[in-house]
Amino acid sequence: MRSLFHAIVIIYCTISVADAWRNVHHQSTNNQLQFGLQPSSVLLSIRGGDIIQAATLEQIDTILEENTKKLVVIDFTSKDCPPCKKVAPLYEELSESEEFSDKVVFLKVDVDENTDAVSKYGVTGWPTFLFIKRGEVQAEVVGGKLAEATLYDWVKLLVPKEEAEQE
């Protein structure tokens, strides 16, 4: 009986993977894998942003120069900062969002390790989020509670619009 159960599980998993593979090749513009055979299948994103750990000021400058048509969001954070830790999952979720994947670059700067960047941008408290377009700071959010309440709204407001990208 136990081996029958294992065989059924293996067959189900094989069918699910085959179905997901087929969906990738037939729905590549959707950027999602669909697992399972029921309508309430679990969706896994195969596209989304990464948070770039910016270790040096030069690295930040290079990223800004290479992404002038995108919004660049910089999270100045510290390992020993409870509000930073609390807002980190929200920042990660934003970076993985399909809504912003092609329009926003997300950076993280450790304030204890990248003091040159802290000085250049005048960061005095953390977490501090800077929103930069075309090399210019558009907005700054300081503090965990304020970031939790407004981070998504700032990104949504400042993300480059389709018309602006075509210019």
Buried (B, 14 or more C-beta within 10 A) or exposed (E): EEEEEEEEEEEEEEEBEEBBEEBBEEEEEBEBBBBBEEEEBEEEEEEBBEBBEBEEBEBBBEBBEEBEEBBBBBBBBBEEBEBBBBBBEBBBEBBBBEEBBEBBBBBBBBBEBBEEBBEEBEBEEBBBBBBBBEEEEBBBBBBBEBBBEBBBEBBEEBBBEEEEEEE
